[in-house]
Amino acid sequence: MAQLEAGMALPKIVVRGKQVILLSGYCKDDIKGTGEAHRLGNHHMKVDAEDQLLLAAKKNPDAVAFGYVAGVWVASA
């Protein structure tokens, strides 16, 4: 499961033991969410298709950033 780090314009999360940046595919929400919602300071964050993000990170182990484009997680850097 991904862990989130607060205080950043673009969130950094830990995926498969490595810190990466999410460029898109997340939304911050003040209301307690369900499902894929994660605690982020006083907010909650929902990561779109977290299972697909984990697969993309496995396929691209050297990537440092990911974006959610057209329903697919893509390694961006």
FENMO-V232480 format. One record per residue. N is the residue number from 1. RES is the residue in three letters. PSI is psi in whole degrees, -180 to 180 (* if undefined). Layout:
# FENMO-V232480
n | res | psi
N | RES | PSI
N | RES | PSI
This chain:
# FENMO-V232480
n | res | psi
1 | MET | 146
2 | ALA | 142
3 | GLN | 141
4 | LEU | 151
5 | GLU | 128
6 | ALA | 166
7 | GLY | 14
8 | MET | 148
9 | ALA | -46
10 | LEU | 126
11 | PRO | 142
12 | LYS | 134
13 | ILE | 161
14 | VAL | 120
15 | VAL | 123
16 | ARG | 39
17 | GLY | 6
18 | LYS | 137
19 | GLN | 127
20 | VAL | 165
21 | ILE | 137
22 | LEU | 119
23 | LEU | -28
24 | SER | -179
25 | GLY | 21
26 | TYR | 158
27 | CYS | 138
28 | LYS | 140
29 | ASP | 131
30 | ASP | -21
31 | ILE | 139
32 | LYS | 123
33 | GLY | -177
34 | THR | 174
35 | GLY | -111
36 | GLU | 20
37 | ALA | 142
38 | HIS | 150
39 | ARG | 132
40 | LEU | 94
41 | GLY | -125
42 | ASN | 5
43 | HIS | 169
44 | HIS | 152
45 | MET | 137
46 | LYS | 125
47 | VAL | 122
48 | ASP | 134
49 | ALA | 59
50 | GLU | -36
51 | ASP | -37
52 | GLN | -34
53 | LEU | -43
54 | LEU | -40
55 | LEU | -41
56 | ALA | -38
57 | ALA | -34
58 | LYS | -39
59 | LYS | -26
60 | ASN | 70
61 | PRO | -19
62 | ASP | -4
63 | ALA | 143
64 | VAL | -7
65 | ALA | 147
66 | PHE | 147
67 | GLY | 149
68 | TYR | 107
69 | VAL | 125
70 | ALA | 41
71 | GLY | 12
72 | VAL | 138
73 | TRP | 130
74 | VAL | 136
75 | ALA | 128
76 | SER | -20
77 | ALA | *
